[in-house]
Amino acid sequence: MVRPVRAIVIAVLVLLVAFASAWSSLALWYRLPLPEVGRHASAISFGLFGASVVVALFGRRRWSLVQTGSRRAQFPPIAIHSRR
């Protein structure tokens, strides 16, 4: 039951990211006050960024800022204060 829901959520996220990156790339190309080459380069780079986000949605590796509990055993408490 979890897999179909996860697939639907990822599909919706892919569509949202693809639409947002396409819209932003076109907006950069249309309104950025740079020469033609600069506008094309910025639109292409933002489109590539959106494509990398879509690829990251399908990848197994997730970037996490929270450390898991498996590393806690390696680092004992540094100081234990006792009250007198």
Secondary structure, DSSP 4 states (H G I P E B T S, - for coil): -HHHHHHHHHHHHHHHHHHHHHHHHHHHHHH--S-HHHHHHHHHHHHHHHHHHHHHHH-S----SSPPGGGGGGS--S------
